[in-house]
Amino acid sequence: MTFLIGLLAGVCIACQSAINARLRLHLGFAFLTSFVSFVVGLIFLVGLSLGLGSPLWFDKATLSAAP
């Protein structure tokens, strides 16, 4: 199972660089391309966090226990 997750991660990285290159050609600016990429990633991770029922923030006890 670990092998399949690693394989899927490698495929996703290759796809992301191809998508970013095409997005760069479409938008025309590298900064705007990176901004769009980060916003889409943020929306995906917030949705995933909400879908799994995980909190989007840390409570004070967790933060105070960190070194």
FENPE-V524421 format. One record per residue. RES is the residue in one letter. PSI is psi in whole degrees, 0 to 359 (NA if undefined). Layout:
res->(RES,RES)
psi->(PSI,PSI)
//
This chain:
res->(M,T,F,L,I,G,L,L,A,G,V,C,I,A,C,Q,S,A,I,N,A,R,L,R,L,H,L,G,F,A,F,L,T,S,F,V,S,F,V,V,G,L,I,F,L,V,G,L,S,L,G,L,G,S,P,L,W,F,D,K,A,T,L,S,A,A,P)
psi->(321,322,317,322,318,319,316,320,318,320,318,322,317,319,321,320,324,319,318,323,317,323,322,319,323,317,327,347,133,321,316,323,314,324,313,318,315,322,318,318,319,315,318,314,324,316,319,318,317,322,326,354,19,147,152,1,168,147,169,327,320,317,323,336,347,144,NA)
//
